[in-house]
Amino acid sequence: MCNIAGHLPKELQPSVRQTMREAYASNKYKTALARLKRLASSLKDQHPGAAASLKKVLEETLTIKHVGLQDA
């Protein structure tokens, strides 16, 4: 989350972090993936660096969470 937030103005960082937290807290992979893709899409025009960073890691991090490896 830090790398993505680092591409954003300070005033946007809390809301983006919250959206990401909520997505990663979801018990459903597809729901989390859709939420993160929607966030990346909303950032694309004004903050392309943040959108690109999010798109680059979202499926990988969700897959790790989904299979339960984040606590390993």
C-alpha positions in Angstrom: 0.0 0.0 0.0 2.8 2.4 0.8 4.2 2.3 -2.7 0.9 3.1 -4.2 0.0 5.8 -1.7 3.4 7.4 -2.4 2.3 8.2 -5.9 -0.6 10.2 -4.6 -1.1 13.6 -3.1 -1.4 13.5 0.6 -5.1 14.4 0.6 -6.0 11.3 -1.4 -3.8 8.8 0.5 -6.2 8.1 3.4 -9.2 7.3 1.2 -7.1 5.1 -1.2 -5.6 3.3 1.8 -9.1 2.7 3.2 -10.4 1.4 -0.1 -7.4 -1.0 -0.4 -7.9 -2.2 3.2 -11.5 -2.9 2.6 -10.7 -4.8 -0.6 -8.0 -6.9 1.1 -10.3 -7.6 4.0 -13.0 -9.1 1.7 -13.5 -12.8 2.0 -14.3 -13.0 -1.7 -11.5 -12.9 -4.2 -13.6 -11.7 -7.0 -15.1 -8.9 -4.9 -11.7 -7.7 -3.8 -10.3 -7.9 -7.3 -13.2 -5.9 -8.7 -12.8 -3.3 -6.0 -9.1 -2.9 -6.6 -9.5 -2.8 -10.4 -12.2 -0.1 -10.0 -9.8 1.9 -7.8 -7.0 1.6 -10.3 -9.4 2.7 -13.1 -10.5 5.8 -11.0 -6.8 6.8 -10.5 -5.7 6.1 -14.1 -6.2 9.6 -15.6 -5.0 11.8 -12.7 -2.5 9.5 -11.1 -1.2 7.1 -13.6 1.8 6.0 -11.5 -0.4 4.9 -8.6 -2.8 3.2 -11.0 0.1 1.3 -12.7 1.5 0.3 -9.3 -1.8 -1.0 -8.1 -2.5 -2.9 -11.3 1.0 -4.5 -11.2 0.5 -6.0 -7.7 -3.2 -6.5 -7.2 -3.7 -10.0 -8.6 -0.5 -11.3 -7.1 -1.3 -10.0 -3.6 -4.9 -11.1 -3.7 -3.8 -14.6 -4.8 -1.4 -14.8 -1.9 -4.1 -13.7 0.5 -6.6 -16.0 -1.0 -4.5 -19.1 -0.6 -3.5 -18.1 2.9 0.2 -17.5 2.4 0.3 -14.0 3.9 0.6 -15.4 7.4 3.1 -18.1 6.5 
